[in-house]
Amino acid sequence: MNSQERIAAALKVATDTRAFELGQGILGKTPILFKQYFPGSKALVVADKNTWKAAGEAVFAALDAAGIPTQKFLFPEDEFHADWDHIEVLDKAMDEAGAIAVSVGSGTINDLCKLCSHHHKQSYLTVPTAASVDGYTSFGASITYQNAKQTFDCPAPVAVLADVDVIAAAPKEMTAAGYADLAAKVPAGAEWMIADIVGAEPIIPDAWHVLQDCLDELLSDPEGVAAGNPKAIADLFEGLVLSGFAMQAARSSRPASCCDHLFSHILDMTHHRYKGKFVSHGFQVAIGTLTMCAVFDRFLQYDLSKIDVEKCVAAWPTLADEQARSLEVFKSFPAPKLGYENITKKYTDADAVRRELTVVKAGWPELRERLAGQVYSFKKMQDLFRIVGAPYEPEHIGITRKDIHAMFPIVQLMRWRFNVLDLAKRTGHYDDLVASVFAKGGAWEY
C-alpha cells in the first residue's frame, strides 16, 4: 500500500478529520480547504513568533487574498507550553474574533487551538510547521491543568494541510523529536497487546492497523530523516498523522502511548529543564521509549507459562494497601493524589487477578512470540535514535539513570491504563524487571 492509499484508508477510520493534504509547496491551498469546511466564516491565524515566519504570514496572506476575513493571534512568548493559562488567553481571543482557528505551529499551538475550538463548539484547520509530535490529528489535547498533565477529550481538526517544504525546514531537533514520538508506538503497541489479553483494553482493529501495519516501514530511514530528505520527512509526518487517526478511531491515546510517555509526563509536571530550557516532548519520550525497550528485553526472558497463579493471587495486595502505597509514592509529587485516583480506577481484586493470570499463563507462548515481533531491542532503538539525532542517553536531556529508576513506581501508578509493569506486579517479577534495567550490564547501568 502506497502513501496515498494509506492516507485514504486512514481517513475512512478517522472520526473527526476529513481532509489531509501532504505535499511540497502547498501552503497556497489553505483557502481552498478553509472555504470547503468553513464556508462564510472568518479565520483567526494562531501562531507564535517563529511559526509566523515559517508559515503563518504566508497562510494569512493566502486567506486574505482569497477574500476570507482574517485576523491573527500571536503568542508573544519565546518559549511556552500547553498550560491552562494559555487556554484562557486563546479562548478570549477567539471570543473577540468570532472566527475559526487556523493553527500554524507544532504540538503546543495545535493542542491549544484544539481545546479552545472545542470550547467554542467548532472545529479548526491545522497547518503544521514541524514533524515533531503525533498530536496534530489526535483525539484529545494534552494540557497542564492544576499541576497535572491531563488529556482533555476534544475532537481533532477537520482538516490538515502539511507543506513538506515547511516541515523539512524546521529545526532538526524538532524532526528528531517527532521520530522519537513515532518510535514510541513500538513499545506502546506491545503494552496494548498485554492490555488486550487481560481484557483491560481490547485492541480495536481499525485503530491498530491504521499505523502498526506500516510502522516499521515509516521508521526505516533515520538517515534520510536526519538529512532532511523530503521523502523521508513526508513518511515521518505521515506516520505521526496516522497515529493521530488511530487515536481518533480508539477515542483515546491507547494506540499511541503507554509507559513510554509517562516518563515524559513526570518531567513536564516537575518542570524539568536542561541548560535552562524545557526539553521537548519528543526528546523526553525518546528516553522513555528506550527505557521501555530495555524493560521488554528482560520481560521477554520470563516464562510466564510456569507462574504459580495461586501463589501470585495470595500475594496480591488489597485496594487499601495499594491506595496507601500510592499516597506514599506521590507524597512529594506536584499532584499528590494522582496515583491514588488512578490506582483506584484500575485496581482489580484477587479473583480478577486470578482470571487475568490464568489467561496470560495459557496464552504466553503465543503472546511472547507476538511481543517479540512487535518490540525493538534496546540496542536497535538506541542505534536508530543515534542516527536520527534524538537523545539516546538520559544525560542528553539532563537527567540521571538514578532519576529514571526513581520514576518507575510513579509510572506504574500514575495512569489508569494497564501496562507491562502492572502485569509484572501480578506475576511477582516487578522488582527483578526494574532492577535489570539498572543492574551491571543493564541498559541504564549505574
N, C-alpha and C positions, 0 to 999 in steps of 0.2 A: 504494500500500500504506500503510495507516494504522499507527499506533504498535503497536497490539495485534497486527496481522498481522505486522509486522516482528519483534516480540519472539517470537512463536510460531515463526516461521520460523528465527530465530536459535537458539532453544533446540534445534531439531532438529539443528543442526550442532555445537552445543556438546558437548564430550566429558565435562565434569565437572559443570557446573551444570544442575540440573533445574528450578529454580523462580526466577523473577524477578518480584517483586511491586513495582509502582511506582504510587504514588498519594498523595493527601493524607490525613493523619490515620490512618495505618495501622500505627503502632507496636504497637497492641494485637493485631495479627495475629502477632506474633513467636512466641508459644507454639504457635500452630497449625502453623506451619512447623517449629518445633523438634520437636514431637511426631511430625509426619509423617515427618521424615527421621532423627530420633534417638530413637525410642521407648524409654522406660525409662532414658534417660541423664540424667546430671547436667549442668548448664550452668555455665560459667565466663565471666561477662561481663568482657571485656577492654576497658579504656578508659583515657583519661588524665583529668586534672582538668577539662579543657574539654569533652571529648566525654561525660564522665559527666553533666555538667549539661545538655548539648544533647539527649542521648537515652539515655545509659546507665542513669540512675536509673529512667527510665520503662520501659525494657526489662527491667531487673532486677525491678521491681515486677510487671510483667505475667507474667513467667516464674514468679515466686514465687507469685502469686495463682492461677496455673493448676496449682499443685501440683508444679512441677518443682523438684527440689533445686538451688538456685542459690547460687553464690558469686561474688565479684567480685575482679578484679585490676586495680589502677590503677597505671599508670606515674607515678611522682612528679615526673618532670622537667617543667619549664616548656617546654623545647624539646629534642627529641631526634629522631634519625634512625634508619633501619633498619640498625643496626650489629650485628655478631655478638654483642657483649656483651649486647644486649637479647634476642637469641635464647636465649642460655644462661639468662638470668633467667626468661623466659617458659616455656621447656622445664621448668625446675624447678617453676614454679608449676603447670603442667599435670600434672606427675607427682604432685604432692602432692594436687591436687584430684580427679584421676581423672575429669575432665569434658571435655565438648565445648566448644570455644571459641566464644563469640559475640562476634565482633569489632564493636565500636562505635567508629567513628572513620573516619579517612581513609586515605591511602596507607600511611603508616608502620605504623600498628597493623594494618591489613589484611595487609600483607606479612609482618609478624612472626607473626601468627596462621596465615597460610597455610603458612609453612615449618615452624613448630612443630607444626601439626596433621599435616603430612606426616611429621615425625619420629615422631609417635605413631600413625602408620598409620590416621588417621581424617580425616574431612572436618570442615567447620565451617560456621557460619552467619554472614553478614556483614550488618551494619546500617550503611550509610554515613551519614556526617554532613555530607558536602560533595561537590559535583560538582567535585572538584579534580584527579583523576587517572583514568587508564584501567585501573589495575591491580586494581580490585576483582575482576574476573572473568577476569583474565589467567592463562594457564598460566605458572607461574614466579613467583618472588619476587626483587625487586631488593634485594640486601643488600650492605653494605660489609664485605668479608672480606679480611684481610691487605692492607689499604691499597688494595684494588681494588674498584670497584663491579662486582658479579657478579650474574648472573641464575641462581638455583638452580632447577632443574627441580622442580616440585611442583604438584599439582592445584589448580585454582580451587575456591572454595566450592561446596557442593552447592546452596545457596540464598542469594538476595539479597533483602532487604526494604528498599526505599528509600522513606522518607517524604518527599515533596516539601516539606512544610512545614518539616521539619528541615533539609533540604538548602538550601532557599531562605533560611533564616535564618543560614546560615554567613557568615563574613566575606566581603565582596565580593572581596577579593583572592584567596581560595581558589577562588571561582567563576570569576574571570578566568583563574586558573591552569589550571583544567580546560578552559576554552575553548581556551586555547593548546595544551594537550596534545592535544585533539581535532583542532585545526587542523594539528598536526604530521603527521597522516595524509595530508595533501595531498602534500607533497614526499616523504614516506616511500613513498607509493604509486608515485610516479614512479620512485624508485630501485628498487622491486621490479620494475617493468616492465623496467628495464635489466638487473637480475639475471636476469630471466626470459629475455630474448632471447639472452644469452650462455650460458645453460644453467647458471648458478651456483645459482640457487634458483628453480625454476619456480613460477609463480603457481598457487596452489591455489584453484580456483574457489569452493568454499564459503567459504573464508576471505576471499577478495576481495569477493565480492558482498554478504556479510552487512553490511558497513559502507560500502564505496565506492559502492554504488548509491544510498545516501541521504545521503552525507556532506555534499554541498553544501547540501541541504535543512536538515540539522541544524546547520549553521554560519550559516544565513541570517538570524538575528535577534540580532545582537550588542547592539542597543539593548534588546531585551527581556531578555536575559541581564543586562545592566548594571543594568536597573531592578528585577531580581528577580522578573520576571513568572513565575508558576508554570508556565505552559505552556512558556515559553522555557527555564526551568530543567529541566523534565522532559525536553524534547527534548535538551538538552545532556547530561543524565545518561544518557539512553538511548543517545546516541552513544558515550559513554565505555564503557558496559557492552557495547554491540555490538562495540566494539574488542576488549574482553577475550574475547568469544565468538570473534572472528576468530582471536585468538591461540590459543585452545583448539583450534580446528579445524586450525590450522597446527602446533600443538605447539611454537611458538616466537613470538618477538616480531616476526618479519619483517613481518606485516601492519600493525604499529603504529609502527615506528620504524626509523630508519637514521641518517644523519649528524646529523640534527636533534637527536637525543637524545645523541649522543656529546659534543657541546659541554657538555651538562649533566653528563655523567659526569665530564668533566675537572674541572669546577668542584667537584663533590662530592669527588672524590679528592684535590683540592688544598685542601680545607676552606675554600673561598671564603666570605667573609662580607661583608655590606654593612651599614654602620651598626651593626656589632656582632652581626648576626643572620645565620643561614643564609638563603639565598634559596630559595624554594620550587622544587620540581621543575618545575612548570608555567611559572614565570617564567623559569627558566633555558632551558627548551625553547622559549619564545617567541622568544628571541634566536637560538637555533639554527635554528628554523624560518624566521625572516626571512632569516638568512644563506643557507640553502639555497634559498630562493625567489630571492635575488639570484644565486646560482650558476646556477640554471636559466634566469634571464633571459638570461645570457650563453651558456650551453651550447646553448640552442635557436637561437642565431645561427650556429653552426658547420654546415658542410655535410659531414657525415661520409660522404656517398656519394662524396666525392672524396679520401678519405685514401689515401695510398700504403701499402698493407698491408705490403709487404716492407720498406720503409724503417722503418716502426714496429717491425717484428719485429727488424730488425738493431740497433735502438737499445735493445731490451728488456734490462734488467739480469738478471744471474744471481740465483739464490736467495741465494748467499753475499753478493752485493752488497747485496741488499735486507735481509738479516739485519744486516749491518754498519751500514747506514743506520738501521735501526730502533733499534739499540743506541745510536747517536749521538743520535738524536732523543729517546729516552726516558732518557738518562743521568741527568738531574736530576729525573725524574718519580718520584712515590711508589712506582710499580710499574715499575722499570726494565726488566724483561724482558717486559712486556706486549706491546709492539709486536713483539718478536722472536717470541714464541709465536704471535701472530695472523698475522703475515705468512708464517710457516712453514706455517700451516694453509691460507691462501688463495692462496699463490703458485701461478701456473701457468707452465709453461715456454714457450719460444718457439713450439713447434708448436701448443700450446693457444691462445696469444695470436693466432696466425695464424688459427686456426679462429674464434675469437671475433670478431676484427675483420672477417673475411670476411662473417660473418653480419650484423654491425652495418652494414657498408657497404651490403650488398644490401638490408637492411630499413630503412635510415634514413628514407626519406620517410614510410613508414607509422608507424614508431616516433616520429619527430618530431611527427607530427600527433597521435598518442595522448598523448605527453608534454605537448604544448601544451594539450590538452583536460583534462589532469589537474591541472597545477600552477597556482597563483595567482601573479600577478606580485608582486614585492616591494612595490610601491605598494599593491596591493589588500590584501595581507595586513597591511601596516602600518596601513592605514586601519581594518581590522577590529579589530586589537589596540588601536588608539587609542580606538575606540568602547567596547569591552568593558571597558577598564581594565587591560589587560595591558601589560607593557613593550613599547615599540616603538623604543627606542634602547638600545644597550649600557650607556650610563651609568645607565640606570634600574635596573640591577642591580649597579652598582658595578664594571663592567669597561670597558676602553677598546677602541677599534677595533683598536689595535695588539695588544692581548691576543688578540682573535679571530683576527687574522692569524697570530699565533704558534701558534694551536691547530691550524691546518689540517694540518700534517704528522702531528700526533698523531692527529687524527680519521681520516685516511686509513689509518693503520696499526693503530689500537688494537683493531679488531674483525675477525674473520674474514669478516664479511658483505660481499659485493660491493656497492660503492657507485658513485655517479657519478664520484667522484674517481679510483677505480680505472680506470674507462673513460677518463677524461681522461688518466691516466698512459699508458695504452696507445696513445692516438691522438696523443700529443705536445702536447695542449692544456692540460695541467695548470697550467703556470706562468702562462699568459695568463688562464686561467679564474679562478684565485685572485687574481691581480693586479687583475682587472677589478672585483672587489668593493670594493677599497680605493683604486682609482685616482680621479683627478679625475672627478667626476660619478657615481662608483660609490655603491652603497648605503651603505657604511661608509667613505666617503672620509676620509682623514686626511693 
